[in-house]
Amino acid sequence: MSKSPAFPDRATAQEPSPPAMTHGGLFLRFLKFGALAFGGPVAQIAMVRRELVDEERWMSSARFNRLLAVMQVLPGPEAHELCVHLGMRAKGRWGGLLAGLGFMLPGFVLMLLLSWLYFRIDFDRSWVGAAFLGVQAAVIALIIRAVHRIGEHVLVDRWLWAVGIVAGVAALLGVTFWITLPASGVVYLLAKAGRKGLALGVAALAAVVAIAVTLVIPEKAAEAATVLVAESPGSVASLVLFLSGLKAGLLTFGGAYTAIPFLRNDAVGRGWMGDGQFLDGLALSGILPAPLIIFSTFIGYVAGGPLGAVAITAGIFLPAFAFSLIFYDRLETLVEAPRVKLLLEGVAAGVVGLIAATTLELGRGLLSSQGRTLLVIAIATGALITLYLWKGKLAPPVILLACGLVAATSLGLRAPDVYVLDRAEKGESQDRRLEAQLQTLRSSPTSQERPFTFNQTPEHLSAKPADPALDFDLQSASRQIEARFGQDVHVR
């Protein structure tokens, strides 16, 4: 393959080129970048730029800026797409493939390992469940900050603001993004072309289609899925997960956070997991050296085990490989076409609205399911303020860990809400069994620290903390109580 520049530099006659290296050396170079890819896309791009552009002169700074502008318009994680493009510039298409694999591999392997460990964590220990509650609150703050940051770059005029707001409201009303996103792009294209009446007509048509779809296709009862807790990896077909990842990968305009609404639509909407586990996956990706989009690996593992994790990861990263590998020397021309650019800008504004709506839904679900409203709000608010004040690349993982520690300290040692022990046996042994359960409950470590009150009925014995202020959500404690008292125990 010719090593001539894909985008001839408009500022200089001689464009720098990468140094000679082997394919193995190229892979190891980008593997190192992947192992150090903390801090999100800004820090990742800055690292690659410092070493390959400023120090080693793989390309000119002006050309790198133009390339980055193109990658920010295209769907997919821009840092990964830059690595694919630079690898291709050094060693052709095989080089692009190796560079992209090297950059994503550390994060993928670590997320796969964490996903495996996730189902082996003893969530029955109250402090573990409390810690994840704090981390989930911090994730909400991370997404809010991301919406603001992305919106600053995308919503640059009144029409884009209008498109974003309408798309967000439509998402909250249950309108599918297959209607809102194409309409967003077309409406903005027509509006900027001076055909505002036609733009409003397209918006009205999209509203009619949305209403018709709602009437024809009954709304699925997805509310219960938001609180679902997957106890072990599922058995969703790998092809389904690959297509889910591919869909999200093709629609991630403006950074990895824009994949959130599309992946949640499948992961929670199809009942693969609940919102709590979805937020856990986001939190785990926030502490890893990887593009945030690697949380798709966690979703794939929960839904379909190791093969599912590979399938959804391959699908979501495929567009990031394909755009550079296939359109290597035509990307700038394609994206700079005025109509294409306006269409993509409109779609990006619609995606910002979708993320904002998804954030509201995730936050509402977290507050309603945990019963610790004030603490969740306090942790999320503190995390958000810290994110605005601290812009370092280690801010996200440190804030996530700190919020988990705060929640574990605040809630982790408190007693569960109510124990219910059923009288499953008949006859004379029933009372003896009930008395044994009562003695076990009284002698448990939590009951020694937190006095319980008891209520006996013909069917069961119930126990709860004597002080109502010690109420604690039982979602993470239920399996612990069942393990302690046997199969006849129910928690409510």
PyMOL commands that set and color helices and strands:
alter all, ss='L'
color gray80, all
select helices_A, chain A and resi 23-35+40-55+61-73+78-118+126-154+158-172+177-192+196-216+224-227+238-250+256-267+275-286+292-326+331-336+338-370+373-389+395-411+429-443+445-449+468-470+478-485
alter helices_A, ss='H'
color red, helices_A
select strands_A, chain A and resi 419-422+452-456+460-465+489-491
alter strands_A, ss='S'
color yellow, strands_A
deselect
rebuild
show_as cartoon
